[in-house]
Amino acid sequence: SVSALLLMVTLKKLASSGCTLIFTIYQSSTEVFGLFDRICLLSNGNTLFFGETLACLQHFANAGFPCPIMQSPSDHFLRAINTDFDRIIAMYRNWQDDTGEISSVNMDTAVAIQTLEATYRSSSDAAAVESMNLKLIEKEGPSLKNKRKANTLVKVCVLTWRSMLVMLREWQFYWLRLILSTFLSICIGTSFWDLGHSLSSVGSRAGAIFVFVSFVSLLSIASVPAQLKEIKIHACEEANQHSGSFIFLTGHFLSSIPFLFLLSISSSLPFYFLLRLHAELSLMAYFVLNLFMCLLVNEGLVLFVTAICQTIFHSTLLLVTIQMMMIISAGYFRLRSNLPRSVWVYPISYISFHTFSIQGLLENEYIGSLFAVGQVRTLSGYQALRNVYEISQDADSKWKNLLVLFLMAVSYRLLVALLLTKHLRRLL
């Protein structure tokens, strides 16, 4: 109660400087109630009073519910319009003597609400509010009506900016992940340092790329708490018709692009140079773009699982399980052609983003490469990798893998949109 009073005194000072402050409160002390300028009482979405604070006491008295002496006005108002009190009164009367009574409202709360609403509609306070609305409309004209709802573009921009602010502020979920990803890429790069470019280095370099993609993807699980918070906020906003699932996901997608791109650069470049991959700008740009798409898919997967589970513990547990199943079926521990076709090849290896990301990165590095075997024979990069990881001989295959990753990123967000639309009430 002391904290609430201190907060209200601070808000009162802000209001006296010319700011308009609007907030909701469910139960206030007498001191806090005395600081209000105007109050609006709502019950089941109906307005029971709106006007000056002191006028509310007279309004209740006119409706037949005067505030008893030595009782807080806010407690009296709450008792009159909160239907939960009826059950408490019934329980109380089962064991309380007839001499005791805990409320001066001696009728059913639903009846009291109807009486208060009818009294307010016919009161001068309601007429004053209606008159003020008409004056504002006449003063502003059509522009006031047009300002009532923001268009889709404005909503997307607002939600994008808000999501970016969340990422800037949630350092333990985003910036710490950025630091750890960079540190992890340096660790992997130094572990595979000085592999050379001989035929014997192909298997080790493929293993380094596999470990890099897998571990950097696993760190995305750290964003589960922040994702859950945004989903909860969106559920409340959509219930109030402030925004829709498409607007929320578009804003979330756009806001994640700068951060994930920064994460891709900070993780890819140390690993790329430490592993001494081909020093061509186009190949390096593809490496960064591939990891960016991989993280974009992973972010959609995290959002989808979080929207299903709705708890940090279950979301984290399920994400770890899914990620490990995708890593197992990605084709490094065992070639995809040798995996059991039911379950592991179809469908897990085809829905594993690790598969397409690693394929693209290895094709980017080895398609077009030649390795000398003796003095007269050479092996292509495809042949050198054949017993280590399955890739395609097609020079355009790496771009097809990139397209698959992009379609996965879009598909996960479409699934989230469908889930949020169908199960909105469960998320509240």
Summary of the structure (lengths in Angstrom):
residues: 428
radius of gyration: 31.6
end to end distance: 27.8
largest distance: 110.9
contacts: 1239
relative contact order: 0.07
helix: 68%
strand: 6%
